[in-house]
Amino acid sequence: MKKTDLAKSDAKKLMNRMSANGAAFGASASAATPDRREQRERDRALGLVPFAVKLNSDLVKQLQALSKERGVELNELVTQLLQKGLSA
């Protein structure tokens, strides 16, 4: 066996051990998943449900500008506008 083949074999063994242990690289790899999970739990506790829609880009720009103007999050603004529109 050549020296390079031995090095490749050792590297493969190391990679297999690392993947078996669930090792992640970087701080973002280990921090991203729990934060999303915690956010989903908080949203669920508040009774929030993800609701995806496709809107015209001009309308989205108007909504974003209005949310900045009012100083509220986009989710909160859309909730207010929907409630106002449905009650009318």
C-alpha positions in Angstrom: 0.0 0.0 0.0 1.3 3.4 -0.9 1.8 6.2 1.6 -0.9 8.3 -0.1 -3.4 5.4 -0.1 -2.7 5.0 3.6 -3.4 8.7 4.2 -6.6 8.5 2.2 -7.8 5.5 4.2 -7.0 7.2 7.5 -8.9 10.3 6.4 -11.9 8.3 5.4 -11.9 6.5 8.8 -11.8 9.9 10.5 -14.6 11.3 8.5 -16.8 8.3 9.1 -16.2 8.5 12.9 -17.0 12.2 12.8 -20.2 11.8 10.9 -21.3 8.9 13.1 -20.9 11.1 16.2 -23.0 13.9 14.6 -20.1 16.4 14.7 -20.9 19.8 13.2 -18.5 22.4 12.1 -18.7 26.0 13.1 -20.8 27.8 15.6 -23.6 28.4 13.2 -24.1 24.7 12.5 -24.9 24.0 16.1 -26.7 27.2 16.9 -29.1 27.4 13.9 -31.2 24.3 14.6 -32.1 25.0 18.3 -32.9 28.6 17.6 -35.4 27.6 14.9 -36.9 24.9 17.0 -37.3 27.3 19.9 -38.8 29.9 17.7 -41.3 27.3 16.4 -42.2 26.4 19.9 -42.7 30.0 20.9 -44.9 30.6 17.9 -47.0 27.5 18.6 -47.5 28.7 22.2 -48.8 32.0 20.9 -51.2 30.1 18.5 -49.3 31.3 15.4 -49.4 29.2 12.3 -47.1 29.6 9.2 -49.2 30.8 6.3 -47.3 31.3 3.0 -48.8 33.3 0.2 -47.4 34.7 -3.1 -47.8 38.4 -3.5 -46.9 40.9 -6.2 -43.5 42.4 -5.5 -44.9 46.0 -5.6 -47.4 45.1 -2.9 -44.6 43.5 -0.8 -42.5 46.7 -1.1 -45.5 48.7 0.0 -46.0 46.5 3.0 -42.4 46.7 4.0 -42.4 50.5 3.7 -45.5 50.7 5.8 -44.1 48.4 8.5 -41.0 50.6 8.7 -43.1 53.7 8.8 -45.2 52.4 11.6 -42.3 50.8 13.4 -43.9 47.3 13.6 -42.8 43.9 12.3 -44.1 42.8 8.9 -46.1 39.9 10.5 -47.8 42.3 12.9 -48.7 44.7 10.1 -50.2 42.0 7.9 -52.2 40.7 10.8 -53.6 44.2 11.5 -54.4 44.8 7.8 -56.1 41.4 7.4 -58.2 41.9 10.6 -59.2 45.3 9.4 -60.1 44.1 6.0 -62.1 41.1 7.2 -64.1 43.1 9.7 -65.2 45.6 7.1 
